[in-house]
Amino acid sequence: MSTPQTQDVAAEPARRPDHRSFDQAVLQTARRTPPPSAGRQHARRPAWSAAGALRGRPRALTVLLAAVLSVLGAVRVLVPTAIGLADSGEGRTVACSLGIEPTGGGPRYFSFSILDWSAATEPCAGTPTLHSALLHVAGWLSPGAALDLRVTALAWCVLAGAAAAVVGHLARGRRFGRTVATGLTWVVLLDTAFVGYSASLYPQALALAGLVLCLVGWLLLDDAGALRWVGWAAVLGGGASLVVAGPVTATAAVPLVGLLVWRAVREGRASAWRVTSWVVPAAVAVALLAPAVVGATSATADQRKNNVWEMVSVGLLADADDPEAELEDMGLPRETERFVGVGIWSPSSIRGWSGWPGLELGQGEVLRYLATHPGAAYDRLEASVDGVAAGLPAGLGSYTAESSEPAGAQEGRLTLFSSFQGSFLGLGAPVALLAWGFLLWVALAAWRTHGPRDEGRRLAEAALLALCVAATQVLAVALTEATDVARHVVVGSLAGGLALCLVVASGLTLRGETGTGADPGTEAEPEATTTATATSAPEAAPVAGSGR
């Protein structure tokens, strides 16, 4: 007796084999036999991996990178010992407005940074500001202290990690583009020249955070989803923090408001002046005017007078051949000649002179002198560029008194950017102007090369904003600040560094958009996977049907 095959059973539907027969066992065996392609499909299925899970999900990878970089930043700032920046006296007003004083002993100024603050036993006068309000919030998050500046340092690490991840996300079109852009941005933000301010009471800490937040928000303005509104909120909040920090940083409102107005006009023209297209950038531009005015007028009358005299005495006439004649040209009395070259806070300064209270001084005298003395104007510009090249302000320590570090010691664990910037800009103001002009030309070329709403154009546009902010800060410091220049110009220094990062990131997207050398983690990969699945499905269908 021959064993019946599956084809014979299909040809004789009337035959119903007994469940105990050999024929039924053969049929069950045939039905359990997998189709020939099943083994091939199983072999094609890749093993699970973290890289495979993130492939095709660039936003998930961006969030993961931001978290990892935040942790690395915290390690960089807090391990093996926490770092900050010693107070030069500027932070006393902020401390008074918060009602706090340093915890423990040690020098109050210059030598060591102070991270732990407790409630003040003797209150002093201080003006509440946005900076002090944000520090109040940090105080609520400080365990066991009125204020622990490690909290603000950690907030800077989170902001730096998020900013670096966003820049890398937009530059991911080219292979290794994300890695280069993310790493370069993070190295700049965590550089020694900037990170210490995050754990200090200096108003520059607020301005630096506002600059980074504003630039990150600008990168999100052309997003198609809800992140666009997050971007507008970041531009408004970051821009307000930047321009309200002080008279120097208030000048950043000029390029910021100007670019917002330009954006409103551009969007309006593109949409036939539909209200919803231009009203948001116009409203944000108008809203930033109020904090800019507050920042420009934040200094008291005495502070402005002290600052103007220091510019005259130390910044303009310290090396003059005939300072008495120069003082007469400014309309100042000859008796002030003996105070030329003496700092305003020196025991023998002009503040001890009987005629000081009645002396009229204003910024107009300085501007008129610079307009008629081009050599002096160039010297002030050179001093401002030297401040950018200097990095950390001289004489201000980075470590706490409990760190066993010597007084005034400055940390140097991450100085890649500041060392390069110091060596390059140390060549002088002409080199700085050429570098700024070159970056501006590259950013404009990249902006014109990329199409509307392309990642490259978004990066180039943010680079233009950063370059303009850097220019306003350097010029404002050159016209108004004669001492502690490195601290006053630090916002311009960071803006220039971020402009470099954004220009590089924009350039990395050029070849990626042509489809060559693309980063493997892009949105195009889920489509390719879906297409492959749809292509293989028809192959399996006939095989599955053949077993029926």
C-alpha positions as CSV (number, residue, x, y, z in Angstrom):
1,M,0.0,0.0,0.0
2,S,1.4,3.4,-1.0
3,T,1.4,6.4,1.3
4,P,-1.0,9.1,0.1
5,Q,0.5,12.5,-0.5
6,T,-1.0,15.9,0.2
7,Q,-1.8,16.5,-3.5
8,D,-3.8,13.2,-3.6
9,V,-5.9,14.2,-0.6
10,A,-6.7,17.6,-2.2
11,A,-7.8,15.9,-5.4
12,E,-10.2,13.5,-3.5
13,P,-12.3,15.8,-1.2
14,A,-14.9,13.0,-0.6
15,R,-12.3,10.8,1.2
16,R,-12.4,11.4,5.0
17,P,-9.6,9.4,6.6
18,D,-10.0,7.9,10.0
19,H,-8.4,9.9,12.8
20,R,-6.3,6.9,13.8
21,S,-5.2,6.1,10.2
22,F,-1.7,6.7,8.9
23,D,-3.2,9.1,6.3
24,Q,-4.3,11.6,9.0
25,A,-0.8,11.6,10.6
26,V,0.7,12.4,7.2
27,L,-1.7,15.3,6.6
28,Q,-1.0,16.8,10.1
29,T,2.7,16.6,9.4
30,A,2.3,18.3,6.0
31,R,0.3,21.1,7.6
32,R,2.9,21.7,10.3
33,T,5.6,22.0,7.7
34,P,6.6,25.7,7.6
35,P,6.8,27.4,4.2
36,P,10.2,27.4,2.5
37,S,10.7,31.2,2.9
38,A,10.1,31.1,6.7
39,G,13.7,30.2,7.4
40,R,15.0,32.9,5.1
41,Q,12.7,35.5,6.8
42,H,13.9,34.4,10.2
43,A,17.5,34.7,9.1
44,R,17.0,38.2,7.8
45,R,15.7,39.5,11.2
46,P,18.5,41.5,12.9
47,A,19.3,41.1,16.5
48,W,18.1,43.9,18.8
49,S,20.6,46.6,19.7
50,A,20.4,50.1,21.2
51,A,21.7,51.6,18.0
52,G,19.1,49.8,16.0
53,A,16.3,50.9,18.4
54,L,17.4,54.6,17.9
55,R,17.9,54.2,14.2
56,G,15.3,56.3,12.4
57,R,14.4,58.1,15.6
58,P,16.6,61.2,15.6
59,R,14.6,63.1,18.2
60,A,14.9,60.2,20.7
61,L,18.7,60.2,20.1
62,T,18.8,64.0,20.6
63,V,17.1,63.7,24.0
64,L,19.4,60.9,25.0
65,L,22.5,62.9,24.0
66,A,21.2,65.9,25.9
67,A,20.8,63.8,29.1
68,V,24.3,62.2,28.7
69,L,25.9,65.6,28.0
70,S,24.2,67.1,31.1
71,V,25.6,64.3,33.3
72,L,29.1,64.8,31.8
73,G,28.8,68.6,32.4
74,A,27.8,68.0,36.0
75,V,30.9,65.8,36.5
76,R,33.0,68.4,34.8
77,V,31.8,71.2,37.2
78,L,31.5,69.3,40.5
79,V,34.2,66.6,40.4
80,P,36.7,66.4,42.0
81,T,35.8,69.7,43.6
82,A,33.1,72.2,42.7
83,I,34.2,75.3,40.8
84,G,32.7,78.8,40.5
85,L,34.1,82.4,40.2
86,A,35.2,84.6,43.1
87,D,33.3,87.9,43.7
88,S,35.0,91.1,42.8
89,G,32.4,93.2,44.7
90,E,29.8,93.1,41.9
91,G,27.8,90.4,43.6
92,R,27.3,92.3,46.8
93,T,24.3,94.1,45.5
94,V,22.7,90.8,44.4
95,A,23.4,89.3,47.8
96,C,21.8,92.2,49.5
97,S,18.7,92.0,47.4
98,L,18.4,88.3,48.3
99,G,19.2,88.9,52.0
100,I,22.0,86.3,52.1
101,E,25.7,86.2,53.2
102,P,28.5,83.7,52.8
103,T,28.4,80.6,55.0
104,G,31.5,80.1,57.0
105,G,34.7,82.1,57.0
106,G,37.3,82.8,54.4
107,P,38.0,85.9,52.2
108,R,34.9,87.5,50.9
109,Y,36.3,88.9,47.6
110,F,38.7,87.9,44.8
111,S,40.5,84.8,46.3
112,F,37.9,82.1,46.4
113,S,34.5,81.3,45.0
114,I,31.6,81.1,47.4
115,L,29.0,78.5,46.7
116,D,27.1,78.2,50.0
117,W,25.0,81.1,51.3
118,S,22.9,81.5,54.4
119,A,20.4,84.1,55.6
120,A,22.0,87.4,56.4
121,T,22.3,88.5,60.0
122,E,22.6,92.2,59.0
123,P,20.4,93.2,56.1
124,C,21.7,95.6,53.5
125,A,20.0,97.5,50.7
126,G,19.5,95.9,47.3
127,T,17.3,96.3,44.2
128,P,15.3,93.2,43.2
129,T,15.9,92.2,39.6
130,L,15.1,89.3,37.3
131,H,18.4,87.8,38.3
132,S,17.7,87.9,42.0
133,A,14.2,86.4,41.3
134,L,15.7,83.4,39.5
135,L,18.2,83.0,42.3
136,H,15.3,82.9,44.8
137,V,13.9,80.0,42.8
138,A,17.4,78.3,43.0
139,G,17.3,78.9,46.8
140,W,14.1,76.9,47.0
141,L,15.9,74.0,45.4
142,S,19.0,74.3,47.6
143,P,19.1,71.7,50.4
144,G,20.0,73.0,53.8
145,A,21.1,76.5,52.7
146,A,19.5,79.8,51.7
147,L,21.3,79.4,48.3
148,D,23.6,76.8,47.0
149,L,25.1,77.9,43.7
150,R,25.8,74.3,42.7
151,V,22.1,74.3,41.7
152,T,22.6,77.1,39.2
153,A,25.8,75.3,37.9
154,L,23.8,72.1,37.3
155,A,21.1,74.2,35.5
156,W,23.8,75.5,33.2
157,C,25.0,71.9,32.5
158,V,21.5,70.9,31.5
159,L,21.1,74.0,29.3
160,A,24.5,73.3,27.7
161,G,23.7,69.7,27.0
162,A,20.3,70.5,25.5
163,A,21.9,73.3,23.3
164,A,24.7,71.0,22.0
165,A,22.2,68.2,21.3
166,V,19.8,70.5,19.3
167,V,22.7,71.9,17.2
168,G,23.8,68.3,16.5
169,H,20.3,67.3,15.6
170,L,20.1,69.9,12.9
171,A,23.5,69.0,11.5
172,R,22.9,65.2,11.4
173,G,22.4,65.1,7.6
174,R,26.0,64.3,6.9
175,R,27.8,61.3,8.4
176,F,29.5,62.3,11.7
177,G,27.9,65.7,11.3
178,R,25.9,65.2,14.6
179,T,29.0,64.1,16.4
180,V,31.2,67.1,15.3
181,A,28.5,69.7,15.8
182,T,27.4,68.4,19.2
183,G,30.9,67.9,20.5
184,L,32.1,71.3,19.4
185,T,29.2,73.2,20.9
186,W,29.5,71.3,24.2
187,V,33.2,72.0,24.5
188,V,32.6,75.7,24.0
189,L,29.8,75.9,26.5
190,L,31.7,74.0,29.2
191,D,34.9,75.9,28.6
192,T,36.7,77.3,31.6
193,A,36.1,80.9,30.4
194,F,32.3,80.5,30.8
195,V,31.3,77.7,33.1
196,G,32.5,79.5,36.3
197,Y,30.0,82.3,35.9
198,S,27.1,79.8,36.4
199,A,28.1,79.3,40.0
200,S,28.5,83.0,40.9
201,L,26.3,86.1,41.6
202,Y,27.5,88.0,38.6
203,P,24.8,89.4,36.3
204,Q,26.8,87.9,33.4
205,A,25.5,84.5,34.5
206,L,22.0,85.5,33.6
207,A,23.1,87.0,30.3
208,L,25.1,83.9,29.3
209,A,22.1,81.6,30.0
210,G,19.8,84.0,28.2
211,L,22.0,84.0,25.1
212,V,22.2,80.2,24.9
213,L,18.4,79.9,25.5
214,C,17.6,82.5,22.8
215,L,19.8,80.9,20.2
216,V,18.3,77.4,20.9
217,G,14.9,78.9,20.6
218,W,15.8,80.6,17.3
219,L,16.8,77.2,15.9
220,L,13.3,75.9,16.7
221,L,11.3,78.7,15.1
222,D,11.0,76.9,11.7
223,D,9.9,73.6,13.2
224,A,6.6,72.3,11.8
225,G,5.2,71.1,15.1
226,A,4.6,72.3,18.6
227,L,8.4,72.9,19.1
228,R,7.9,76.1,17.1
229,W,6.0,77.6,20.0
230,V,8.6,76.3,22.4
231,G,11.1,78.2,20.3
232,W,9.2,81.4,20.5
233,A,9.0,81.1,24.3
234,A,12.7,80.4,24.5
235,V,13.5,83.5,22.3
236,L,11.3,85.7,24.4
237,G,12.6,84.4,27.8
238,G,16.2,84.1,26.7
239,G,16.3,87.4,25.0
240,A,14.7,89.1,28.0
241,S,17.3,87.5,30.3
242,L,20.1,88.6,27.9
243,V,19.2,92.3,27.6
244,V,18.0,92.9,31.1
245,A,21.3,91.8,32.7
246,G,23.0,95.2,32.5
247,P,23.8,98.3,30.4
248,V,26.4,96.4,28.2
249,T,24.2,93.4,27.5
250,A,21.2,95.6,26.8
251,T,22.9,96.6,23.5
252,A,22.2,93.1,22.3
253,A,18.6,94.2,21.8
254,V,19.7,96.0,18.7
255,P,20.4,92.9,16.6
256,L,17.9,90.8,18.3
257,V,14.9,93.2,17.8
258,G,16.2,94.0,14.3
259,L,16.3,90.4,13.2
260,L,12.9,89.8,14.6
261,V,11.5,92.7,12.7
262,W,13.2,91.4,9.5
263,R,11.7,88.0,10.2
264,A,8.2,89.5,10.6
265,V,8.6,91.3,7.2
266,R,9.9,88.2,5.5
267,E,7.1,86.0,6.8
268,G,4.5,88.6,6.0
269,R,5.7,89.0,2.4
270,A,5.8,85.2,1.9
271,S,2.2,84.8,3.1
272,A,0.6,87.9,1.4
273,W,0.7,89.6,4.9
274,R,-1.5,87.1,6.6
275,V,-1.7,88.3,10.2
276,T,-0.8,84.9,11.8
277,S,2.5,84.8,9.9
278,W,4.0,88.1,11.1
279,V,2.3,89.0,14.3
280,V,4.2,86.6,16.5
281,P,7.8,87.9,15.6
282,A,6.6,91.5,15.7
283,A,5.0,91.0,19.1
284,V,8.2,89.3,20.5
285,A,10.3,92.2,19.2
286,V,8.1,94.8,20.9
287,A,8.0,92.8,24.1
288,L,11.8,92.7,24.3
289,L,12.0,96.5,24.3
290,A,10.9,96.8,27.9
291,P,13.6,94.6,29.4
292,A,16.2,96.3,27.2
293,V,15.2,99.7,28.6
294,V,15.4,98.2,32.1
295,G,18.8,96.8,31.5
296,A,20.1,100.0,29.9
297,T,19.0,102.1,32.9
298,S,19.8,99.5,35.6
299,A,22.9,101.3,36.9
300,T,22.4,104.0,39.5
301,A,23.6,107.6,39.0
302,D,26.6,107.0,41.2
303,Q,27.5,103.9,39.4
304,R,27.4,105.6,36.0
305,K,29.5,108.5,37.3
306,N,32.1,106.2,38.7
307,N,32.2,104.2,35.5
308,V,32.6,107.3,33.3
309,W,35.5,108.7,35.4
310,E,37.2,105.3,35.4
311,M,37.0,105.3,31.6
312,V,38.5,108.9,31.5
313,S,41.1,108.3,34.1
314,V,42.3,104.7,33.4
315,G,41.0,104.0,29.9
316,L,41.7,107.2,28.0
317,L,44.2,109.4,29.7
318,A,46.4,107.0,31.8
319,D,49.1,107.2,29.1
320,A,48.4,110.7,27.7
321,D,51.4,113.0,27.2
322,D,49.4,116.0,28.5
323,P,46.4,114.8,30.6
324,E,45.7,118.3,31.9
325,A,45.1,119.6,28.4
326,E,43.0,116.6,27.5
327,L,40.9,117.2,30.7
328,E,40.3,120.8,29.6
329,D,39.1,119.6,26.2
330,M,36.6,117.4,28.0
331,G,35.4,120.3,30.1
332,L,36.8,118.9,33.3
333,P,38.7,121.0,35.9
334,R,42.5,120.9,36.0
335,E,42.5,119.8,39.7
336,T,41.4,116.3,38.5
337,E,44.7,115.8,36.8
338,R,46.3,114.3,39.9
339,F,43.7,111.5,39.9
340,V,44.4,110.4,36.4
341,G,45.5,106.7,36.3
342,V,44.1,106.0,39.8
343,G,41.3,103.4,40.0
344,I,38.0,104.6,41.3
345,W,38.1,102.2,44.2
346,S,41.6,103.0,45.3
347,P,42.0,104.7,48.7
348,S,43.6,107.7,47.0
349,S,41.0,108.0,44.2
350,I,39.0,111.0,43.2
351,R,36.1,109.9,45.4
352,G,38.0,111.4,48.3
353,W,38.3,114.8,46.6
354,S,36.1,117.6,48.0
355,G,35.0,118.6,44.5
356,W,33.8,115.1,43.5
357,P,30.2,115.4,44.6
358,G,29.6,118.5,42.5
359,L,31.5,117.2,39.4
360,E,29.3,116.6,36.4
361,L,30.3,113.6,34.3
362,G,28.4,111.8,31.5
363,Q,29.0,109.3,28.8
364,G,28.8,112.1,26.3
365,E,32.2,113.4,27.2
366,V,33.7,110.0,26.5
367,L,32.0,109.6,23.2
368,R,33.0,113.1,22.0
369,Y,36.6,112.4,22.9
370,L,36.7,109.1,21.1
371,A,35.1,110.7,18.0
372,T,37.8,113.3,17.8
373,H,40.7,110.9,18.8
374,P,40.7,107.9,16.4
375,G,43.9,106.5,18.0
376,A,42.2,106.4,21.4
377,A,39.2,104.7,19.9
378,Y,41.3,102.1,18.3
379,D,43.1,101.5,21.6
380,R,39.8,100.9,23.4
381,L,38.8,98.4,20.7
382,E,42.1,96.7,21.1
383,A,41.5,96.5,24.9
384,S,38.1,95.0,24.3
385,V,39.5,92.3,22.0
386,D,42.2,91.6,24.5
387,G,39.5,91.0,27.1
388,V,37.9,88.4,24.8
389,A,41.3,86.7,24.4
390,A,42.0,86.7,28.1
391,G,39.3,84.2,29.0
392,L,38.8,84.2,32.8
393,P,39.2,87.6,34.5
394,A,42.7,87.9,36.1
395,G,42.8,87.6,39.9
396,L,39.5,85.9,40.4
397,G,39.8,82.4,41.9
398,S,37.7,79.4,40.7
399,Y,37.9,77.2,43.8
400,T,36.3,77.4,47.2
401,A,38.2,78.0,50.4
402,E,37.7,74.4,51.5
403,S,39.3,73.0,48.3
404,S,42.9,73.2,49.6
405,E,43.7,75.2,46.4
406,P,45.8,78.3,46.8
407,A,44.1,81.7,46.9
408,G,43.2,83.0,43.5
409,A,43.9,79.7,41.7
410,Q,41.9,79.3,38.5
411,E,40.9,75.9,37.1
412,G,41.9,74.8,33.7
413,R,40.4,71.4,33.0
414,L,38.7,72.3,29.8
415,T,40.4,75.2,27.9
416,L,40.3,73.9,24.3
417,F,38.3,76.8,23.0
418,S,39.6,79.6,25.2
419,S,43.2,78.6,24.5
420,F,42.6,78.7,20.7
421,Q,40.7,81.9,21.0
422,G,43.4,83.5,23.2
423,S,46.1,82.5,20.8
424,F,44.2,83.7,17.7
425,L,42.8,87.0,19.0
426,G,46.0,87.8,20.8
427,L,47.3,88.8,17.4
428,G,45.3,92.0,17.7
429,A,42.1,93.8,16.7
430,P,42.7,93.6,12.9
431,V,42.8,89.8,13.1
432,A,39.7,89.8,15.1
433,L,37.9,92.0,12.6
434,L,39.0,89.8,9.7
435,A,37.8,86.6,11.6
436,W,34.5,88.2,12.3
437,G,34.1,89.3,8.7
438,F,35.0,85.9,7.4
439,L,32.4,84.2,9.7
440,L,29.8,86.7,8.7
441,W,30.5,86.1,5.0
442,V,30.3,82.3,5.4
443,A,27.1,82.5,7.4
444,L,25.5,84.7,4.8
445,A,26.6,82.4,2.0
446,A,25.2,79.4,3.9
447,W,22.0,81.2,4.5
448,R,21.6,81.9,0.7
449,T,22.6,78.4,-0.3
450,H,20.0,76.6,1.8
451,G,16.4,76.6,1.0
452,P,13.6,78.1,3.3
453,R,13.2,76.1,6.5
454,D,16.2,73.9,5.8
455,E,18.2,72.9,8.8
456,G,21.3,74.6,7.3
457,R,19.5,77.9,6.9
458,R,18.2,77.7,10.5
459,L,21.8,77.2,11.8
460,A,23.1,80.0,9.5
461,E,20.5,82.4,10.7
462,A,21.2,81.7,14.4
463,A,24.9,82.2,13.6
464,L,24.1,85.6,12.1
465,L,22.3,86.5,15.3
466,A,25.3,85.3,17.5
467,L,27.8,87.3,15.4
468,C,25.8,90.5,15.7
469,V,25.5,90.0,19.5
470,A,29.2,89.5,19.7
471,A,29.9,92.7,17.8
472,T,27.6,94.8,19.9
473,Q,29.2,93.5,23.1
474,V,32.7,94.1,22.0
475,L,31.8,97.7,20.9
476,A,29.8,98.5,24.0
477,V,32.7,97.4,26.3
478,A,35.2,99.4,24.2
479,L,33.1,102.5,24.8
480,T,32.1,102.1,28.4
481,E,34.4,99.8,30.4
482,A,38.0,100.5,31.3
483,T,38.6,97.9,34.0
484,D,37.6,94.2,34.5
485,V,37.1,94.1,30.7
486,A,37.3,90.3,30.4
487,R,34.2,89.9,32.7
488,H,32.2,92.6,30.9
489,V,32.9,91.2,27.4
490,V,32.3,87.5,28.3
491,V,28.9,87.5,26.7
492,G,30.4,88.7,23.4
493,S,33.1,86.0,23.7
494,L,30.6,83.2,24.1
495,A,28.5,84.6,21.3
496,G,31.5,84.5,19.0
497,G,32.3,80.9,20.0
498,L,28.7,79.8,19.4
499,A,28.7,81.6,16.0
500,L,31.7,79.5,15.0
501,C,29.9,76.3,16.1
502,L,26.7,77.2,14.2
503,V,28.6,78.1,11.0
504,V,30.4,74.8,11.1
505,A,27.1,72.9,11.7
506,S,25.5,74.7,8.9
507,G,28.4,73.8,6.6
508,L,28.0,70.1,7.6
509,T,24.5,70.0,6.3
510,L,25.5,71.1,2.8
511,R,26.7,67.7,1.5
512,G,24.2,65.8,3.6
513,E,21.3,67.3,1.8
514,T,22.5,65.9,-1.5
515,G,22.1,62.4,-0.1
516,T,25.8,61.5,0.0
517,G,27.4,60.6,3.3
518,A,24.2,61.0,5.3
519,D,24.1,60.2,8.9
520,P,22.5,56.7,9.4
521,G,20.2,58.1,12.1
522,T,17.7,60.0,9.9
523,E,14.0,60.0,9.4
524,A,14.3,58.4,6.0
525,E,15.1,55.0,7.5
526,P,11.6,54.1,8.7
527,E,10.3,54.6,5.2
528,A,13.0,52.3,3.8
529,T,12.1,49.7,6.4
530,T,8.4,49.9,5.6
531,T,9.1,49.6,1.9
532,A,11.2,46.5,2.5
533,T,8.5,44.9,4.6
534,A,5.9,45.7,1.9
535,T,8.1,44.2,-0.8
536,S,8.7,40.9,1.1
537,A,5.0,40.4,2.1
538,P,3.8,39.3,-1.4
539,E,6.6,36.8,-1.5
540,A,5.3,35.1,1.7
541,A,1.7,35.1,0.7
542,P,1.8,32.5,-2.0
543,V,4.0,30.3,0.1
544,A,1.5,30.4,3.0
545,G,-1.3,29.7,0.6
546,S,0.4,26.7,-0.9
547,G,0.0,24.7,2.3
548,R,-3.7,24.9,2.3
